Amino acid sequence: MPTTGEKPGKGKYKCKKCGKVITLDNDSDQLPPCPVCQHTEWDKIQ
């Protein structure tokens, strides 16, 4: 499970707590804390 600060690669990630979906456009992008609830664990959905 990717967490805040990791660089898991391009794709869509869903917050494990609130379900907010974000998109990383580059392999070098770091996952942020969730912009809605500040949770730090994500599931890759695409």
Residue, then its C-alpha position, 0 to 999 in steps of 0.5 A: m500500500p503506497t503512503t505519503g512521501e512515496k513515489p509509486g509511479k503514474g496512476k490514480y490513487k484512492c485515499k483509504k480513509c475518505g475515498k478521495v481520488i488523486t492522479l499522479d502524472n509523473d513517475s517522480d511525483q510524490l504522494p501527498p497527504c489526502p487533500v480532504c482528510q490528511h490521511t496518508e495511506w492510498d490504494k492504487i486504482q489504475 
